[in-house]
């Protein structure tokens, strides 16, 4: 199979994966909540997919996934589109210029970029409009467990992407 067809097949599989992820993220019957931790499954998938893409491809995928996430989310007004765009670009940039593409990098990027997402979300939606107690309650009771949970799911998606590329490209 030619290289272009292989990359197209991987893209189609990733589009289907993202479609399923968005459905799981925003369907109340398929909740993955554990205690106060609610993973951002779309973010986890985006980080894993971006680790295997160029900066431009990752950024566009982040923007598109952010748009889908914004249409399903009730609290944002383009927030996810902008943040997912930046996170996808940073993921791809870090993998190409700073990190190796391996399991440890997936852990580090999962923690760093999930923390970035939840801290920026906290800054925009919780830090100024609520009392200091409510603001820090969100940060430590909801955001911190969600960062850890999102990182674990990122590792699962990373292993899937690595297997996908190994089986199809080689």
Backbone bond lengths (Angstrom), bond angles and torsions (degrees), N, CA, C in turn:
res aa  C-N    CA-C-N  psi(-1)  N-CA   C-N-CA  omega(-1)  CA-C   N-CA-C  phi
1 X - - - 1.447 - - 1.528 108.32 -
2 X 1.341 117.30 131.62 1.466 120.36 178.73 1.533 112.30 -62.79
3 X 1.320 114.64 156.40 1.467 121.33 -176.35 1.531 112.20 -60.29
4 X 1.338 118.05 -39.00 1.461 121.05 179.96 1.521 111.18 -62.73
5 X 1.314 117.34 -40.54 1.469 120.80 179.89 1.527 110.73 -69.26
6 X 1.322 116.67 -34.56 1.460 120.04 177.15 1.523 110.96 -64.65
7 X 1.334 116.40 -44.80 1.462 120.39 179.07 1.527 111.23 -66.64
8 X 1.322 117.06 -35.81 1.458 120.82 176.87 1.531 110.43 -65.37
9 X 1.316 117.24 -40.90 1.460 121.58 177.95 1.535 110.72 -62.41
10 X 1.318 116.68 -43.71 1.466 120.71 177.29 1.531 110.11 -62.75
11 X 1.327 117.55 -41.41 1.464 121.14 178.60 1.519 111.43 -62.65
12 X 1.312 117.40 -42.20 1.464 120.98 178.93 1.527 110.46 -64.08
13 X 1.315 117.20 -43.23 1.465 120.85 178.18 1.524 110.31 -62.48
14 X 1.332 117.61 -42.15 1.465 121.06 179.15 1.528 112.20 -66.85
15 X 1.322 118.23 -37.13 1.465 121.11 176.44 1.524 109.73 -63.14
16 X 1.333 117.26 -44.36 1.463 120.44 177.08 1.527 111.15 -63.14
17 X 1.329 116.77 -40.15 1.462 121.40 177.73 1.529 110.78 -60.93
18 X 1.319 116.87 -46.54 1.462 121.15 -179.85 1.529 110.16 -64.52
19 X 1.319 117.80 -39.39 1.456 121.29 177.62 1.526 110.77 -59.80
20 X 1.327 117.08 -46.07 1.464 121.54 178.34 1.529 110.63 -65.16
21 X 1.322 116.93 -39.81 1.467 121.31 -179.75 1.527 111.37 -62.72
22 X 1.325 117.18 -43.85 1.465 120.31 179.48 1.529 110.12 -64.51
23 X 1.322 117.03 -39.10 1.471 120.03 177.50 1.527 110.17 -63.91
24 X 1.315 117.51 -45.55 1.463 120.56 179.07 1.521 110.94 -64.06
25 X 1.327 117.36 -40.46 1.473 121.42 -177.95 1.527 112.22 -60.79
26 X 1.322 116.97 -39.22 1.462 119.23 -171.47 1.533 114.69 -113.64
27 X 1.326 117.92 13.72 1.454 121.04 173.60 1.518 108.04 -98.91
28 X 1.331 117.84 119.68 1.468 119.86 -176.33 1.536 113.17 -64.18
29 X 1.312 118.00 -26.82 1.463 120.69 -178.85 1.528 112.31 -72.60
30 X 1.321 117.18 -22.24 1.461 121.69 -177.89 1.528 111.48 -107.54
31 X 1.299 117.10 37.89 1.457 121.54 -176.68 1.528 111.29 -65.81
32 X 1.321 115.75 136.05 1.463 121.77 177.90 1.528 110.84 -107.84
33 X 1.321 116.33 19.73 1.454 121.69 -176.75 1.533 110.28 -68.71
34 X 1.334 114.68 134.74 1.468 121.85 174.20 1.518 106.29 -125.40
35 X 1.309 116.54 111.09 1.464 120.22 -176.84 1.511 109.37 62.60
36 X 1.318 116.62 -123.32 1.465 120.69 177.84 1.526 111.96 -97.21
37 X 1.320 117.51 -1.37 1.470 121.29 -178.06 1.524 109.86 -87.86
38 X 1.316 114.67 122.33 1.461 121.61 174.77 1.520 107.04 -122.16
39 X 1.322 117.54 113.36 1.463 118.15 -177.20 1.518 111.59 -73.31
40 X 1.296 116.12 149.64 1.457 121.95 171.99 1.523 105.07 -94.99
41 X 1.331 115.42 86.79 1.461 121.77 -172.85 1.527 110.99 -63.06
42 X 1.320 116.58 -37.20 1.466 119.97 179.14 1.531 110.85 -62.72
43 X 1.303 117.18 -38.46 1.460 121.39 177.43 1.527 110.81 -65.90
44 X 1.316 116.76 -42.21 1.465 120.94 179.28 1.529 110.67 -61.47
45 X 1.331 116.31 -44.57 1.469 119.74 178.79 1.519 110.55 -65.02
46 X 1.324 117.03 -40.01 1.460 120.80 -179.59 1.522 111.84 -63.15
47 X 1.312 117.39 -43.28 1.468 120.51 179.17 1.524 110.11 -61.75
48 X 1.329 116.96 -45.71 1.470 120.36 -178.40 1.524 111.39 -65.54
49 X 1.314 117.40 -43.50 1.468 120.28 179.99 1.530 110.25 -66.48
50 X 1.320 117.37 -40.67 1.467 121.09 -178.09 1.525 112.47 -66.13
51 X 1.313 117.38 -21.92 1.469 119.95 178.80 1.525 111.68 -67.82
52 X 1.331 117.63 -17.47 1.454 121.81 -177.65 1.526 112.54 -114.23
53 X 1.335 118.22 11.99 1.465 122.68 -177.35 1.526 110.93 -118.20
54 X 1.320 114.34 165.46 1.465 119.47 171.08 1.522 108.55 -74.88
55 X 1.321 116.53 167.74 1.453 120.87 -178.35 1.524 112.07 -61.15
56 X 1.333 116.63 -43.18 1.461 120.62 -178.81 1.526 111.01 -66.11
57 X 1.316 116.89 -47.34 1.459 120.95 179.88 1.523 110.96 -62.04
58 X 1.316 116.62 -43.85 1.461 120.64 179.50 1.521 110.97 -63.39
59 X 1.327 117.02 -43.30 1.469 120.84 -179.81 1.522 111.52 -62.22
60 X 1.321 116.70 -44.24 1.465 119.99 178.69 1.528 111.03 -65.50
61 X 1.327 116.60 -40.22 1.467 119.75 177.05 1.524 110.24 -63.43
62 X 1.321 116.96 -40.07 1.460 120.70 177.67 1.519 111.92 -63.73
63 X 1.317 116.89 -41.44 1.460 120.69 178.86 1.532 110.50 -64.24
64 X 1.318 117.13 -45.13 1.470 120.62 -179.05 1.526 110.58 -65.91
65 X 1.325 117.18 -45.16 1.462 119.89 178.01 1.528 110.66 -63.86
66 X 1.318 117.41 -37.60 1.458 121.05 176.64 1.518 112.33 -63.40
67 X 1.315 117.13 -38.91 1.465 120.75 177.56 1.524 110.03 -64.01
68 X 1.335 116.90 -45.24 1.467 119.60 177.77 1.523 111.13 -62.64
69 X 1.311 116.24 -38.85 1.464 120.36 179.73 1.525 110.43 -68.83
70 X 1.323 117.78 -39.40 1.461 120.90 178.27 1.529 111.98 -65.15
71 X 1.320 117.57 -35.11 1.463 119.24 179.69 1.522 111.34 -69.90
72 X 1.305 116.84 -24.94 1.466 120.56 179.82 1.523 112.35 -93.48
73 X 1.301 117.83 -20.06 1.463 122.62 -176.67 1.528 110.21 -87.66
74 X 1.315 115.45 145.37 1.463 118.69 -178.70 1.525 113.08 -97.76
75 X 1.316 118.17 -7.91 1.463 119.71 -173.66 1.516 114.99 -104.98
76 X 1.292 118.93 -12.66 1.463 117.58 -171.79 1.521 112.01 -112.39
77 X 1.291 115.22 164.31 1.460 124.34 -177.38 1.524 109.18 -133.08
78 X 1.299 117.90 48.56 1.453 122.17 -174.56 1.506 112.08 104.26
79 X 1.302 116.70 0.26 1.465 121.89 -178.86 1.525 111.51 -58.21
80 X 1.332 117.06 -51.86 1.467 120.03 -177.78 1.520 112.28 -65.00
81 X 1.330 117.47 -35.09 1.469 120.16 178.66 1.526 110.92 -60.74
82 X 1.303 116.62 -45.70 1.466 120.84 -178.07 1.528 110.82 -71.32
83 X 1.320 116.43 -45.97 1.465 119.81 -176.96 1.529 110.96 -69.02
84 X 1.335 118.29 -41.73 1.466 120.41 178.04 1.528 111.19 -64.67
85 X 1.327 117.13 -37.93 1.461 121.01 175.73 1.525 110.04 -57.39
86 X 1.333 116.18 -49.62 1.463 120.92 -178.40 1.529 111.44 -66.05
87 X 1.319 117.64 -42.63 1.469 120.85 -178.72 1.523 110.78 -65.58
88 X 1.324 117.61 -41.10 1.466 120.37 178.81 1.527 110.75 -63.77
89 X 1.330 115.97 -43.75 1.463 119.06 177.52 1.523 111.09 -61.84
90 X 1.329 116.80 -47.49 1.466 120.54 -179.14 1.525 111.68 -61.61
91 X 1.318 116.94 -40.45 1.465 120.26 178.86 1.521 110.62 -59.50
92 X 1.309 116.39 -52.22 1.462 120.54 -178.96 1.528 111.27 -63.77
93 X 1.312 116.85 -41.52 1.463 121.29 178.85 1.527 110.90 -62.04
94 X 1.322 116.92 -47.50 1.464 120.70 -179.75 1.526 111.39 -61.80
95 X 1.317 117.29 -41.07 1.469 120.41 -179.28 1.527 110.46 -67.13
96 X 1.322 117.55 -38.77 1.460 119.21 -177.68 1.520 114.20 -78.31
97 X 1.342 117.45 -28.84 1.461 118.68 -172.91 1.530 115.66 -119.92
98 X 1.321 119.11 -18.89 1.456 120.01 -175.95 1.527 114.38 -120.80
99 X 1.327 117.35 -41.62 1.457 121.81 -175.35 1.517 110.98 -110.39
100 X 1.322 115.57 161.67 1.454 121.09 166.66 1.522 107.31 -85.76
101 X 1.316 116.73 155.78 1.457 120.35 179.12 1.529 108.66 -87.81
102 X 1.330 116.22 84.80 1.463 121.03 -179.84 1.529 110.13 -142.34
103 X 1.324 115.06 -179.47 1.461 121.99 -175.29 1.531 112.05 -61.52
104 X 1.322 116.92 -41.92 1.466 120.37 179.25 1.523 112.02 -64.18
105 X 1.315 116.74 -37.28 1.464 120.22 175.78 1.524 110.91 -65.84
106 X 1.318 116.14 -37.31 1.469 119.95 177.31 1.527 110.32 -63.15
107 X 1.324 116.86 -39.68 1.475 120.30 176.77 1.532 110.19 -63.66
108 X 1.327 116.17 -49.61 1.470 120.41 -178.23 1.518 111.47 -61.80
109 X 1.326 116.93 -47.51 1.459 119.56 -179.98 1.521 111.53 -66.82
110 X 1.325 116.96 -36.14 1.462 120.01 177.03 1.514 111.42 -60.23
111 X 1.324 116.45 -46.08 1.464 120.37 180.00 1.534 111.26 -67.79
112 X 1.321 116.75 -50.25 1.466 121.28 -175.56 1.530 111.43 -63.12
113 X 1.329 116.67 -48.22 1.456 119.16 -173.86 1.528 112.37 -79.24
114 X 1.318 117.72 -30.31 1.473 119.47 173.13 1.524 109.58 -67.02
115 X 1.328 116.02 -41.93 1.466 119.64 176.89 1.525 110.03 -62.00
116 X 1.318 117.59 -42.85 1.459 121.08 177.48 1.532 110.45 -57.96
117 X 1.331 116.93 -46.70 1.466 120.77 -179.54 1.528 111.45 -60.40
118 X 1.338 116.41 -51.05 1.458 119.47 -175.87 1.536 112.54 -70.25
119 X 1.317 117.97 -31.29 1.472 119.92 177.01 1.529 110.53 -71.58
120 X 1.319 117.35 -42.59 1.466 119.82 177.46 1.530 109.73 -64.68
121 X 1.315 116.14 -40.60 1.478 120.03 176.41 1.530 110.54 -61.06
122 X 1.320 116.53 -42.53 1.464 121.43 177.40 1.524 110.73 -61.18
123 X 1.338 116.39 -44.71 1.461 120.24 -179.84 1.527 112.30 -61.05
124 X 1.328 116.42 -42.15 1.456 119.68 -176.25 1.523 113.47 -78.75
125 X 1.331 118.09 -35.01 1.460 119.60 -169.53 1.525 115.45 -113.86
126 X 1.334 119.35 -15.72 1.458 119.53 -173.27 1.525 114.74 -127.35
127 X 1.298 118.43 -29.10 1.465 119.17 -170.32 1.526 113.80 -72.59
128 X 1.313 118.82 -36.24 1.460 120.16 -173.88 1.524 113.60 -99.11
129 X 1.305 118.71 -28.25 1.452 120.56 -174.82 1.514 114.71 -89.93
130 X 1.310 117.57 -5.40 1.455 121.61 -176.00 1.534 109.81 -123.31
131 X 1.316 114.78 170.00 1.467 118.71 176.15 1.523 109.25 -69.87
132 X 1.304 116.53 164.72 1.467 121.13 -178.82 1.526 111.07 -63.14
133 X 1.325 117.28 -35.69 1.465 120.73 178.80 1.524 111.28 -66.96
134 X 1.346 116.67 -45.51 1.460 120.12 178.24 1.523 111.00 -64.62
135 X 1.317 116.07 -37.86 1.452 121.45 -178.84 1.532 110.90 -63.93
136 X 1.312 117.03 -47.77 1.461 119.80 -179.92 1.521 112.28 -76.15
137 X 1.320 117.53 -25.76 1.468 120.01 173.41 1.515 109.44 -62.30
138 X 1.335 116.29 -45.76 1.461 119.09 176.94 1.524 110.61 -59.97
139 X 1.305 116.54 -46.45 1.458 121.00 -174.91 1.522 112.11 -62.12
140 X 1.329 117.58 -44.35 1.463 119.73 -174.22 1.524 114.38 -94.67
141 X 1.324 118.37 -28.08 1.461 119.26 -179.22 1.519 113.04 -93.30
142 X 1.324 118.17 -25.26 1.452 120.47 -177.82 1.530 112.75 -113.44
143 X 1.324 117.16 -49.98 1.456 120.42 -174.15 1.530 112.43 -70.03
144 X 1.316 118.52 -47.58 1.467 120.91 -177.61 1.527 112.30 -60.94
145 X 1.345 120.30 -48.67 1.468 118.93 175.74 1.530 112.45 -63.07
146 X 1.329 116.75 -33.25 1.468 120.17 179.12 1.527 111.36 -68.94
147 X 1.324 117.46 -34.03 1.471 121.08 176.04 1.524 109.96 -61.98
148 X 1.305 116.49 -46.15 1.467 120.91 -179.45 1.528 110.59 -64.42
149 X 1.336 116.05 -45.65 1.460 121.35 -179.51 1.529 111.05 -63.92
150 X 1.318 117.67 -42.33 1.462 121.65 178.15 1.527 110.77 -63.62
151 X 1.316 117.62 -37.64 1.464 121.37 178.15 1.523 111.04 -64.32
152 X 1.316 117.56 -41.91 1.475 121.02 177.90 1.528 110.07 -61.12
153 X 1.322 116.98 -42.81 1.460 120.24 179.21 1.528 110.75 -69.06
154 X 1.328 117.08 -33.22 1.464 120.48 175.11 1.519 110.70 -59.12
155 X 1.313 116.92 -40.13 1.470 120.61 179.38 1.522 111.30 -63.98
156 X 1.310 116.98 -38.59 1.470 120.69 177.68 1.523 110.21 -63.79
157 X 1.335 116.82 -46.19 1.462 120.48 177.62 1.522 111.35 -64.84
158 X 1.326 117.84 -36.58 1.460 120.89 178.12 1.529 110.68 -61.67
159 X 1.319 116.36 -45.12 1.469 119.85 179.17 1.527 110.83 -63.44
160 X 1.326 117.04 -38.20 1.460 120.76 176.77 1.527 110.81 -63.72
161 X 1.324 117.38 -46.81 1.471 121.40 179.97 1.528 111.53 -63.13
162 X 1.310 116.68 -41.53 1.464 120.48 179.53 1.522 110.59 -63.42
163 X 1.327 116.60 -43.24 1.466 121.33 176.72 1.519 110.76 -63.28
164 X 1.326 116.65 -42.37 1.454 121.84 179.58 1.525 110.91 -60.36
165 X 1.307 117.39 -47.86 1.462 120.94 -179.78 1.531 111.48 -67.71
166 X 1.334 115.71 -37.24 1.462 118.85 -179.57 1.538 110.63 -65.98
167 X 1.327 117.21 -42.81 1.466 121.28 -177.54 1.516 113.00 -73.48
168 X 1.324 117.69 -38.23 1.467 119.98 -173.50 1.524 111.63 -90.24
169 X 1.307 119.31 -45.05 1.471 121.07 -174.62 1.526 111.33 -73.64
170 X 1.314 117.73 -42.13 1.475 118.88 -175.78 1.492 112.81 -95.37
